Amino acid sequence: MARAPWRPRRALWKRAREVADAVRLPEPFDAEAFVAGLAAQRGRPIELMPVSAPEGAPCGLLMSTERADYILYPTNTTALHRRHILLHEVGHLVCGHTGADAGADGVAIDAAAGRQLMPNLSPELVRRVLGRTTYTEVEEREAELVATLLAQRVVRPEEPREPAAGVPDGVRRFDSLFGGRSRRRVP
């Protein structure tokens, strides 16, 4: 019985690995090329929207309308953070997350942030879209795992490598867990 709590985590990791392994990454990684390829593969436009995020606003945001998917990301953060935000929001897309209605309070808070981020969109559209993009804790964890696995492939050297002589066993175990898989390449 003590092992039961681990089963959902294992299933989450397994699914995240399967999803991440199916994603093709351009080499070298380029966000625009990556999103263009993903949009072509999905047969649906994905637009990247850089925004100056006010303090307290979400780091990133995925909005899906009838026409396209929009990934909003802050310009006022580091390049590494922007890439992780992009990969997290893509994680929601490739996992098929559709969000859940957060209720009036959750939507109202998100809509206020949305109006700050997207002042040119009607409040009705912002409210409707943001109401669909409030993800469950499991969906957030899954998107974060997918983003982390994709980010690892983006920065990992092409060829698997052996740790140098004298590297502690703990580091070797860590490398065996997170290293060694070949990257998927765009043909």
Backbone as JSON, one array per atom type, in Angstrom:
{
  "sequence": "MARAPWRPRRALWKRAREVADAVRLPEPFDAEAFVAGLAAQRGRPIELMPVSAPEGAPCGLLMSTERADYILYPTNTTALHRRHILLHEVGHLVCGHTGADAGADGVAIDAAAGRQLMPNLSPELVRRVLGRTTYTEVEEREAELVATLLAQRVVRPEEPREPAAGVPDGVRRFDSLFGGRSRRRVP",
  "N": [[0.8, -1.2, 0.0], [2.01, 1.22, 0.55], [3.21, 1.98, -1.79], [1.36, 2.97, -3.56], [0.95, 5.88, -3.85], [3.06, 6.5, -5.57], [2.47, 5.44, -8.02], [0.73, 7.16, -9.65], [2.6, 9.22, -10.14], [4.62, 7.88, -11.54], [3.19, 7.16, -13.82], [2.62, 9.7, -14.79], [5.22, 10.67, -15.36], [5.95, 8.75, -17.28], [4.09, 9.23, -19.36], [4.76, 11.92, -19.91], [7.38, 11.63, -20.84], [6.91, 10.07, -23.15], [5.37, 11.85, -24.69], [7.16, 14.04, -24.93], [9.28, 12.78, -26.26], [8.16, 12.4, -28.74], [8.14, 14.86, -29.88], [9.57, 16.95, -32.27], [12.6, 18.66, -32.49], [14.24, 21.51, -33.77], [17.64, 21.66, -34.85], [20.37, 23.7, -34.72], [18.48, 24.74, -31.81], [15.74, 26.81, -32.43], [13.34, 29.05, -31.61], [11.3, 30.19, -33.24], [11.41, 28.6, -35.6], [10.88, 26.12, -34.46], [8.23, 26.44, -33.46], [6.9, 27.02, -35.85], [7.26, 24.58, -37.23], [5.88, 22.84, -35.5], [3.31, 23.92, -35.67], [2.75, 23.42, -38.38], [2.82, 20.63, -38.35], [0.65, 20.11, -36.68], [-1.35, 21.26, -38.14], [-2.51, 23.69, -37.62], [-2.47, 27.14, -36.89], [0.05, 28.64, -34.82], [0.77, 31.29, -32.84], [3.35, 33.31, -31.67], [3.48, 35.59, -29.08], [5.06, 38.23, -27.94], [5.08, 39.94, -24.86], [5.07, 42.66, -22.55], [5.16, 41.81, -19.48], [3.22, 42.68, -16.72], [4.01, 43.1, -13.22], [3.15, 40.34, -11.22], [1.54, 39.19, -13.1], [0.72, 36.26, -15.07], [3.5, 34.11, -15.92], [3.66, 33.0, -18.48], [1.36, 32.28, -21.13], [-1.12, 30.34, -22.62], [-3.37, 30.62, -25.14], [-6.23, 29.54, -26.77], [-8.09, 29.91, -29.63], [-10.82, 29.8, -31.99], [-9.52, 30.24, -34.35], [-6.67, 30.08, -34.0], [-3.77, 29.09, -32.0], [-2.32, 30.85, -29.35], [0.67, 31.83, -27.93], [1.69, 33.54, -25.27], [4.41, 35.32, -24.06], [6.75, 36.67, -21.72], [8.68, 39.62, -22.34], [10.31, 40.8, -20.61], [12.2, 39.18, -19.19], [14.74, 36.63, -18.73], [16.45, 35.07, -21.54], [16.69, 32.3, -21.26], [14.61, 31.77, -19.44], [12.41, 32.63, -20.97], [12.51, 30.71, -23.04], [11.93, 28.39, -21.56], [9.35, 28.97, -20.71], [8.01, 29.05, -23.19], [8.36, 26.32, -23.94], [6.92, 25.11, -21.89], [4.29, 26.03, -22.35], [3.92, 24.95, -24.89], [4.02, 22.34, -24.07], [1.48, 22.06, -22.89], [-0.05, 22.19, -25.24], [0.86, 19.93, -26.82], [0.24, 17.88, -25.13], [-2.44, 17.89, -25.23], [-4.04, 19.35, -23.52], [-6.91, 21.01, -22.4], [-7.77, 22.76, -20.53], [-9.76, 23.91, -17.75], [-12.82, 25.15, -16.45], [-12.35, 27.6, -14.11], [-14.13, 28.67, -12.4], [-15.97, 31.55, -11.29], [-14.35, 33.33, -9.74], [-11.63, 32.57, -10.28], [-11.52, 32.94, -13.07], [-12.06, 35.68, -13.24], [-9.82, 36.83, -12.02], [-7.78, 35.94, -13.75], [-8.72, 37.1, -16.11], [-8.41, 39.81, -15.6], [-5.63, 40.01, -15.49], [-5.19, 39.18, -18.09], [-6.33, 41.3, -19.55], [-4.47, 43.27, -19.01], [-2.24, 42.21, -20.27], [-3.13, 41.88, -22.88], [-4.4, 44.31, -24.16], [-5.74, 45.01, -26.5], [-7.63, 43.12, -27.14], [-11.03, 42.09, -26.93], [-12.83, 42.22, -23.82], [-14.65, 40.11, -23.51], [-13.71, 38.08, -25.22], [-11.21, 37.62, -24.08], [-11.99, 36.73, -21.51], [-13.48, 34.43, -22.21], [-11.54, 32.83, -23.46], [-9.51, 32.65, -21.49], [-10.93, 31.34, -19.52], [-10.9, 28.78, -20.43], [-8.3, 28.11, -20.14], [-7.37, 27.47, -17.62], [-5.63, 25.32, -15.98], [-5.56, 22.02, -14.52], [-3.85, 20.88, -11.54], [-2.46, 18.53, -12.12], [-2.29, 18.69, -14.92], [-0.69, 20.96, -15.14], [1.66, 20.04, -13.91], [2.31, 18.0, -15.7], [2.74, 19.45, -18.09], [4.92, 20.94, -17.25], [6.83, 18.95, -16.8], [7.11, 17.95, -19.43], [8.12, 20.27, -20.64], [10.57, 20.49, -19.27], [11.86, 18.11, -20.05], [12.04, 18.55, -22.81], [13.61, 20.89, -22.81], [15.94, 19.88, -21.79], [16.79, 18.28, -23.92], [17.3, 20.28, -25.74], [19.59, 21.58, -24.77], [21.45, 19.6, -24.29], [24.49, 17.92, -25.15], [25.12, 16.59, -28.47], [26.18, 13.94, -28.8], [26.07, 11.08, -26.7], [27.84, 11.01, -23.63], [30.5, 9.9, -21.53], [30.86, 10.43, -18.07], [33.64, 12.25, -16.73], [36.68, 10.75, -15.43], [36.79, 10.1, -11.97], [34.51, 11.44, -11.25], [31.96, 11.85, -8.88], [29.83, 9.13, -7.7], [27.13, 9.86, -7.33], [26.75, 11.98, -9.13], [27.18, 10.6, -11.51], [24.95, 8.88, -11.43], [22.9, 10.77, -11.62], [23.44, 11.79, -14.18], [22.96, 9.48, -15.63], [20.25, 9.28, -15.36], [19.25, 11.6, -16.59], [20.62, 11.98, -18.93], [22.05, 10.81, -22.08], [20.04, 9.98, -23.95], [19.28, 10.02, -27.41], [18.83, 12.95, -29.42], [15.83, 14.11, -31.01], [15.66, 14.98, -34.35], [14.98, 17.51, -36.74], [14.08, 16.61, -39.98]],
  "CA": [[0.0, 0.0, 0.0], [2.86, 2.4, 0.59], [3.67, 2.32, -3.13], [0.28, 3.52, -4.37], [1.13, 7.27, -4.27], [4.06, 6.61, -6.62], [1.93, 5.01, -9.32], [0.36, 8.29, -10.51], [3.82, 9.93, -10.56], [5.26, 7.1, -12.6], [2.37, 7.29, -15.02], [2.82, 11.05, -15.28], [6.55, 10.7, -15.97], [5.94, 7.92, -18.49], [3.37, 9.97, -20.39], [5.54, 13.11, -20.27], [8.5, 11.17, -21.68], [6.38, 9.67, -24.46], [4.98, 13.07, -25.41], [8.37, 14.8, -25.25], [10.05, 12.04, -27.25], [7.49, 12.51, -30.04], [8.29, 16.23, -30.38], [10.79, 17.19, -33.04], [13.24, 19.94, -32.19], [15.26, 21.88, -34.76], [19.0, 21.72, -34.32], [20.25, 24.17, -33.34], [17.13, 25.13, -31.44], [15.27, 28.15, -32.77], [11.94, 29.08, -31.18], [10.41, 30.46, -34.38], [11.38, 27.41, -36.45], [10.22, 25.08, -33.68], [6.79, 26.7, -33.44], [6.41, 26.87, -37.23], [7.19, 23.15, -37.51], [4.8, 22.27, -34.69], [2.05, 24.38, -36.26], [2.56, 22.68, -39.63], [2.51, 19.25, -37.96], [-0.7, 20.08, -36.09], [-2.32, 21.8, -39.1], [-3.2, 24.79, -36.95], [-1.5, 28.2, -36.6], [0.49, 28.98, -33.47], [1.41, 32.59, -32.9], [4.09, 33.74, -30.5], [3.15, 36.98, -28.8], [5.85, 38.8, -26.85], [4.39, 40.97, -24.1], [5.75, 43.16, -21.36], [4.27, 41.31, -18.42], [3.24, 43.44, -15.48], [4.29, 42.29, -12.03], [2.0, 39.58, -10.74], [0.86, 38.53, -14.22], [1.29, 34.92, -15.33], [4.77, 34.13, -16.67], [3.33, 32.69, -19.85], [-0.06, 32.02, -21.27], [-1.56, 29.71, -23.87], [-4.77, 30.9, -25.44], [-6.67, 28.88, -27.99], [-9.35, 30.41, -30.19], [-11.22, 28.98, -33.14], [-8.59, 30.49, -35.44], [-5.27, 29.74, -33.77], [-3.27, 29.03, -30.63], [-1.44, 31.98, -29.08], [1.54, 31.66, -26.77], [2.18, 34.82, -24.79], [5.58, 35.15, -23.21], [7.24, 37.99, -21.32], [9.93, 40.11, -22.9], [11.11, 41.32, -19.51], [12.84, 38.11, -18.44], [15.92, 36.12, -19.44], [16.23, 34.21, -22.7], [16.48, 30.94, -20.76], [13.26, 31.71, -18.87], [11.47, 32.7, -22.11], [12.49, 29.4, -23.71], [11.22, 27.43, -20.72], [7.92, 29.34, -20.77], [7.55, 28.55, -24.49], [8.28, 24.87, -23.9], [5.83, 24.76, -20.97], [3.0, 26.25, -23.05], [3.87, 23.91, -25.93], [3.67, 21.12, -23.34], [0.02, 22.0, -22.81], [-0.57, 21.88, -26.58], [1.15, 18.57, -27.28], [-0.44, 16.95, -24.22], [-3.87, 17.96, -25.5], [-4.76, 19.97, -22.41], [-7.91, 21.98, -22.83], [-8.11, 23.65, -19.43], [-11.03, 23.68, -17.08], [-13.4, 26.38, -15.92], [-11.89, 27.81, -12.74], [-15.15, 29.33, -11.61], [-16.01, 33.0, -11.5], [-13.22, 34.03, -9.14], [-10.42, 32.28, -11.02], [-11.59, 33.58, -14.38], [-11.99, 37.12, -13.07], [-8.42, 37.19, -11.77], [-7.04, 35.74, -14.98], [-9.17, 38.05, -17.11], [-7.79, 41.1, -15.29], [-4.24, 39.9, -15.97], [-5.27, 39.11, -19.55], [-6.57, 42.64, -20.09], [-3.2, 44.0, -18.95], [-1.33, 41.64, -21.26], [-3.71, 41.97, -24.23], [-5.39, 45.39, -24.09], [-6.45, 45.18, -27.78], [-8.66, 42.1, -27.3], [-12.25, 42.39, -26.19], [-12.9, 41.52, -22.52], [-15.41, 38.87, -23.66], [-12.82, 37.08, -25.8], [-10.21, 37.3, -23.06], [-12.66, 35.94, -20.47], [-13.84, 33.13, -22.77], [-10.33, 32.06, -23.7], [-8.84, 32.36, -20.23], [-11.73, 30.36, -18.8], [-10.51, 27.45, -20.91], [-6.88, 27.87, -19.96], [-7.03, 27.26, -16.22], [-5.33, 23.9, -16.0], [-5.5, 21.34, -13.24], [-2.5, 20.7, -11.03], [-1.83, 17.43, -12.87], [-1.94, 19.2, -16.25], [0.46, 21.86, -14.97], [2.85, 19.21, -13.66], [2.65, 17.3, -16.94], [3.32, 20.44, -19.02], [6.24, 21.3, -16.73], [7.72, 17.82, -17.08], [7.39, 17.95, -20.87], [9.03, 21.4, -20.89], [11.89, 20.16, -18.74], [12.46, 17.08, -20.91], [12.4, 19.2, -24.08], [14.72, 21.81, -22.55], [17.13, 19.03, -21.63], [17.24, 17.9, -25.26], [17.8, 21.48, -26.43], [20.92, 21.97, -24.31], [22.34, 18.46, -24.13], [25.36, 17.65, -26.3], [24.58, 15.63, -29.43], [26.64, 12.58, -28.55], [26.14, 10.68, -25.3], [29.21, 11.06, -23.15], [30.81, 9.3, -20.24], [31.43, 11.42, -17.15], [35.09, 12.17, -16.58], [37.16, 9.92, -14.33], [36.78, 10.78, -10.68], [33.21, 12.07, -10.97], [31.27, 11.08, -7.83], [28.76, 8.23, -8.15], [25.86, 10.59, -7.36], [26.7, 12.72, -10.39], [27.01, 9.59, -12.55], [23.54, 8.44, -11.41], [22.11, 11.87, -12.14], [23.67, 11.82, -15.62], [22.3, 8.33, -16.25], [18.81, 9.54, -15.37], [18.86, 12.72, -17.44], [21.47, 12.07, -20.11], [22.2, 9.6, -22.84], [19.1, 9.74, -25.05], [19.59, 10.81, -28.6], [17.83, 13.99, -29.7], [15.06, 14.02, -32.24], [16.06, 16.05, -35.25], [14.09, 17.84, -37.84], [14.73, 16.13, -41.2]],
  "C": [[0.84, 1.26, 0.0], [3.29, 2.85, -0.8], [2.6, 3.0, -3.98], [0.48, 4.98, -4.76], [2.13, 7.43, -5.41], [3.5, 6.25, -7.98], [1.5, 6.19, -10.18], [1.59, 9.08, -10.98], [4.52, 9.19, -11.68], [4.5, 7.23, -13.91], [2.54, 8.68, -15.64], [4.17, 11.19, -15.97], [6.57, 9.92, -17.28], [5.25, 8.66, -19.64], [4.17, 11.19, -20.85], [6.72, 12.72, -21.16], [8.03, 10.79, -23.08], [6.02, 10.88, -25.3], [6.22, 13.84, -25.85], [9.2, 14.1, -26.32], [9.45, 12.15, -28.65], [7.65, 13.9, -30.66], [9.63, 16.38, -31.09], [11.3, 18.58, -32.74], [14.24, 20.27, -33.29], [16.63, 21.95, -34.08], [19.84, 22.61, -35.21], [18.83, 24.67, -33.08], [16.87, 26.58, -31.8], [13.77, 28.17, -32.48], [10.98, 29.27, -32.35], [10.28, 29.24, -35.28], [10.66, 26.26, -35.75], [8.71, 25.24, -33.72], [6.2, 26.56, -34.84], [6.27, 25.39, -37.6], [6.06, 22.47, -36.75], [3.44, 22.67, -35.26], [1.75, 23.62, -37.55], [2.17, 21.23, -39.33], [1.08, 19.13, -37.44], [-1.77, 20.57, -37.07], [-3.12, 22.95, -38.52], [-2.17, 25.87, -36.59], [-1.2, 28.34, -35.11], [1.21, 30.31, -33.6], [2.1, 32.88, -31.58], [3.84, 35.23, -30.31], [4.0, 37.48, -27.63], [5.08, 39.93, -26.17], [5.29, 41.45, -22.96], [4.82, 42.84, -20.2], [4.36, 42.18, -17.18], [3.51, 42.52, -14.29], [3.02, 41.62, -11.55], [1.23, 38.89, -11.84], [1.45, 37.14, -14.4], [2.58, 35.05, -16.14], [4.52, 33.92, -18.15], [1.87, 32.33, -19.92], [-0.31, 31.36, -22.63], [-3.03, 30.02, -24.02], [-5.11, 30.21, -26.75], [-8.0, 29.48, -28.4], [-9.72, 29.49, -31.34], [-10.2, 29.08, -34.26], [-7.2, 29.94, -35.21], [-4.99, 29.55, -32.28], [-2.28, 30.17, -30.48], [-0.64, 31.68, -27.82], [2.09, 33.04, -26.44], [3.35, 34.56, -23.87], [6.15, 36.53, -22.9], [8.55, 38.35, -22.0], [10.87, 40.56, -21.8], [11.6, 40.21, -18.57], [14.01, 37.58, -19.26], [15.53, 35.24, -20.62], [15.96, 32.77, -22.26], [15.07, 30.78, -20.19], [12.21, 31.77, -19.98], [11.37, 31.36, -22.82], [11.72, 28.38, -22.87], [9.72, 27.71, -20.72], [7.33, 28.82, -22.08], [7.36, 27.05, -24.45], [7.16, 24.4, -22.97], [4.48, 24.91, -21.68], [2.84, 25.27, -24.2], [3.52, 22.57, -25.28], [2.16, 20.96, -23.2], [-0.58, 21.61, -24.16], [-0.37, 20.42, -26.95], [0.55, 17.52, -26.36], [-1.95, 16.95, -24.45], [-4.68, 18.56, -24.36], [-5.73, 21.02, -22.94], [-8.29, 22.95, -21.73], [-9.46, 23.29, -18.85], [-11.54, 25.0, -16.56], [-13.01, 26.51, -14.45], [-12.97, 28.37, -11.86], [-15.0, 30.83, -11.76], [-14.78, 33.7, -10.93], [-11.94, 33.81, -9.92], [-10.4, 32.95, -12.37], [-11.45, 35.08, -14.26], [-10.55, 37.57, -12.84], [-7.61, 37.05, -13.05], [-7.44, 36.75, -16.05], [-8.55, 39.42, -16.86], [-6.34, 41.09, -15.76], [-4.23, 39.88, -17.49], [-5.5, 40.47, -20.18], [-5.3, 43.47, -20.06], [-2.26, 43.51, -20.05], [-1.82, 41.88, -22.69], [-4.78, 43.05, -24.29], [-6.2, 45.55, -25.38], [-7.54, 44.14, -28.0], [-9.87, 42.46, -26.45], [-12.27, 41.63, -24.87], [-13.65, 40.2, -22.62], [-14.53, 37.76, -24.21], [-11.78, 36.65, -24.78], [-10.82, 36.4, -22.0], [-12.97, 34.53, -20.98], [-12.61, 32.25, -22.94], [-9.66, 31.69, -22.39], [-9.63, 31.38, -19.38], [-11.39, 28.95, -19.2], [-9.06, 27.13, -20.61], [-6.47, 27.83, -18.49], [-6.87, 25.76, -16.07], [-5.33, 23.31, -14.59], [-4.04, 21.22, -12.8], [-1.77, 19.6, -11.79], [-1.42, 17.91, -14.26], [-0.73, 20.14, -16.17], [1.74, 21.07, -14.74], [3.28, 18.51, -14.93], [3.3, 18.27, -17.94], [4.72, 20.84, -18.56], [7.25, 20.18, -16.97], [8.09, 17.77, -18.56], [8.36, 19.08, -21.2], [10.44, 21.1, -20.43], [12.59, 19.12, -19.61], [12.86, 17.67, -22.26], [13.6, 20.12, -23.9], [16.02, 21.03, -22.4], [17.67, 18.63, -23.0], [17.81, 19.09, -26.02], [19.24, 21.77, -26.04], [21.91, 20.83, -24.21], [23.24, 18.28, -25.35], [24.78, 16.54, -27.18], [24.94, 14.19, -29.1], [26.58, 12.25, -27.07], [27.6, 10.65, -24.86], [29.32, 10.36, -21.8], [31.32, 10.41, -19.33], [32.94, 11.19, -17.0], [35.46, 11.29, -15.4], [37.15, 10.74, -13.05], [35.49, 11.5, -10.35], [32.5, 11.22, -9.92], [30.11, 10.25, -8.38], [27.41, 8.95, -8.24], [25.68, 11.36, -8.66], [26.52, 11.75, -11.55], [25.56, 9.11, -12.61], [22.63, 9.52, -11.98], [22.22, 11.93, -13.67], [22.97, 10.64, -16.3], [20.79, 8.52, -16.31], [18.42, 10.56, -16.43], [19.71, 12.86, -18.69], [21.35, 10.83, -20.95], [21.19, 9.32, -23.93], [19.47, 10.58, -26.24], [18.47, 11.82, -28.84], [17.07, 13.66, -30.97], [15.46, 15.21, -33.1], [15.02, 16.28, -36.3], [14.77, 17.38, -39.12], [15.07, 17.25, -42.17]]
}
